[in-house]
């Protein structure tokens, strides 16, 4: 009986915390962007203490609270956020690695948001992707008018603008996937940090400085580039869609690898950590160079040379 009372009390506390974070997110503009990342936290904390069925019941109660605070249309968002909290808590509770927690959270977000997209198309006749493409079209027309007004050749400008916007429309799927996994990382990191502060045992990532992608990623990337160069795939085709999205995702991975190499070099030189901030901004500004650094680091292991020079 005492254990049951503790479960109910703790569950009520977590539901109240969920409601508070949700209210801040919905009605406090600046603070809401921060509290959004912590909305799954109550579900995670409850799962770290109790079983799955009890956690799902608490999650269902948070949906009812969401109905009172934000109305019917906010229920899908609450379901997605509570699912994220459940997955983080469940993977940590079952002793999975931090990479596993991150990937499981990312896949949960990807599936949940895809289902929300399908639901919005089927039930509400709203297509967010079509709306985004319409915005692309409007921006394209405005850019064309502006550039034509500067005295440039209309035909050349039309071709250049059309190719640029066709490319951006093509990479929408990969941008969506990358955004989802970035969001998953932003959810996982603060939630696990809070859980650790509350004395729960949570997994840790290996140091970012030691990040190293498999050599096979370089091989696949080079093959994709060769196919892209040699085939001269026409824009708008399925092959072009697959090539453009795959290359973008690989470039993002190599950018992260290059950033890890830069951090490793700065750490080896024993510079203060604050230097990483301008280094990151410069890496983003010079992203093609950073991507190249990432490729070279995987291909020939630049870190070994940096460490050798330092020891010498």
N, C-alpha and C positions, 0 to 999 in steps of 0.2 A: 504493500500500500504506500509506504514511504517513497519507494522508487517510482511508482506511478505518479505520485504527487509531484516529485521532482521533475519528472518528464513533462508534466502538464505546465508546471510553473516556468520551466526553462523554455518550453515551446511558446508560451504566452509572451515571454520576454523577447524571443527572437521575432515573433510576429510583430510586436510593437516596434522593434528596431527596424524591421523591413518597412513598416508603414512610415516611420520617421524619415528614413533615407529616401523613400519614394516621394514623400511630400516635398522634401528639400529639392530633389531633382526636378520635380515638375513645376514648382512655384518660386524657386530662388534661382534667378538666371545664372549668375557667375558660379556660385557654390554648387549648383546643380550639376555642372559638368564634372566636378570632382566626386560628388556623392554617388553619381551614376555607377562608378567603378566598384562601389562598396555595397550596392543593393543585393548582390548574391551572397554577401558575407553571412547573414543570419542563417541561411539554409546550410551553408558550409559548416558553420560552427555546430549546428544541431546534428548534422550527419557525423561529425567527428566524435560526438558523444553517444549517439543512439543509433538504432538500427534503421534500415532503409524504409520500412513501412511507416514507422513513426515520422521519419523525415518527409516522406511523400504527403502524409496527412497535414503536417505543418505547412508544406508548400501549397497545398490546396487551400488552406486557411488564408495564406497571403494573397491568393487570387481574389478571395472575397473582400479582403481589406482594400485591394487595388480597385475593385469595382466601386467601393464607397468613395475612395479618394479621387480616382481619375476617370471613372465612368467605364462603360462597356468596351470602348475602343482601346483602352489601355491594358485590357486583360492579356492579349497576345504578348505584349512586351513583358508583362509580369511572368508569364509562363516561360518565356525564353530565359529571363534572368534567373528564375528559380531553378531551371534546368541546369544552367551554368553553375550555380551554387551547389547543386546536388552532385554534379559530375566532379567538381573540384574536391568536395568533401569525401565522396566515395572513393576516388582514386587515391587520395592521401590516406584515408582510413585503411585501405587494403594494401598499403605499402608500395605503391607504384613510384617510379622515378619521376623527377620533376619534368623531364622531357615528355614522358608518358602523360602526365597531368596536363601539360600544355597542349599536346596534340589532341588529347581527348576533348579538352575544352574547345579547341578550334573546330574540331569536327562537329561537336554539339552545336556550336554557333552556326556553322555552315549549313547543317541540315535544318536547324530551326528557322533560320532566315530564309532559306529556300522554300520551306513550307509556308512561311508567312507570305512570301512573294506569290506563290501559287494560289494561296487563299485570297489574297487581294485581287488577283486577276479573275478568279472564278466567282467569288461571292460579291465583291464590291465593284467589279468591272474597272478596277484601277490597275494600270500597268506602269510601275515606277521606271522600268527600263525604257519604255516608249516615251515617257515624259522626259527622261534624261536625254534621249536621242533628239527629241524635239528642241530641247534647250541647246544641244549641240548645233542643230540646224540654224536656230536663231543667231547664235554666236558666229557661225560661219558666214551667214548673210551680212551681219554687221561688220565683220572683219573684211569681207570682200568689198563692201561699200567704202570703208575707211582707206584700204590700200589702193583701190582704184582712184580715189580722190587725190592721192598723192602723185598721180601722173604716170603710174606704171602701166605696162601693157595689160589690158583686161584679160586676154586669153591666158597669158602666163600666170597672172595672179589667180584666176579661177582654178587653173590646174594645181597650183601650189597649195592653195587653201583647201581644195577638195581632197587632195591626197593626205594632207595633215589631219583633217577631221575624220576621214575614213579610217586612218590608223587609230586615232583615239577611240572611235566607236568600236573598232575591232578588239581593242585590249580591255574593254569593259569587264569581261569575265575574269581575267587575271587580276585586274585592279580590285574586283570584288573579293576574290579569294585572299589576296594579300591583305586587304583591309580587315577581313574577318580574323585572320591569324594575328595581325597586329593588335586588334581589339582583345583577342583571347589572352595575349601576353599582358596587356594592360589590366585585365581582370585578375589573372593568376598572381602576378607579382605582389600587389598590395594586399590581397586577401591572404596569401600565405604569410606575408610579413606580419599581419595582425594575428593570425593563428599562432605563429611562432612566439609572439609577445605574450600570448595567453597560455604559453607553455604546452601547446600541442606539438607533437613531433612531426615536422614537415620536411620533405626532401629539399635538396639544394641542387642548383645547376653547377656544373663544373665552371671554372673561371672563364669568362668571356675571352680572356687573353689566349686561352689554349684552344679556342674553336678552330676546327679544321674539317672542311667538307671532304667527302671521299674523292679520290682522284678521278673516279668515273664521271663525276659531274663536269669536269673539264672536257673529257672526251665527248660526252653527249652534247655539251654546249658547242664545241668545235664542229661536230657533225651537223648540228642545227644551222650554224652560220654558213657552212659550205652548201647545204641544201638551199638555204635562202639566197645565197649569191649565185649559185649555178642554175637553179631552176627558174629564177626570175618570175616567181609566182604572181599571178594577177591579183590585185586587190579585190576583196569581196568574195573570193573563193573560200571553200572550206579549208584547203591546205594553207592558205595565207592566214586564216583565222587561227589555226593550230600553231603555225610557226611563230606568229607575232606574240601570242600569249605565252608560249613556252619560253621564248627568248627573253621576254620581260621578266618572268619568274626567275629564270636562271641569273639574269643580271642583278636582280634584287638580292639573291643569295650571295653572289660574288661581291656585291657592294658591302654586305654585312661581313664577309670574310676579309675584305680589304680594310674595313674599319677596325676589325679585331687585330689585324697586322699593325695598323697605325698605333693602336692602344698599346700593343706589345712593345713596339719600338720606343714609345714614350716612357713606358714602365721600365724598360731596360736602361734608359738614360736617367732614370730616377728623378724625373720631373714631377712636380706636384700634380695631383689629380685634376685640379681646376683647368689645367692645360687641355684636358680632353674636350672641354666645351668648345673653344675656338677650333680645335682640330676636327671635331665632328661637323661644325658648320662649314669649314673649308672642304672637308670630304664630300659633303652634300653639294657644294657649289661646283666642285671638280669631280662629279660623280663618274664620268667615263674613266678618268684616271684611277679613281678608287676601285672601280670594277676591274680594271686591268691589273691593279695590285693584287686583288683577290685571286684572279686567275693565276698570276705568276706565283703567288704564295703556295697555292695548291700544287702547281706543276713542279716547282723546284725547291719548295720548303725554304723560303726566305728567312724564316725565324732562326733556322740553324745557323745561317751566315751571320745574322745579327748577334746571336748569342756567342758565336765563335769570335767575332770582332771584339765583343765586350770582354770576353775572357782573356783575349790576347792583349 
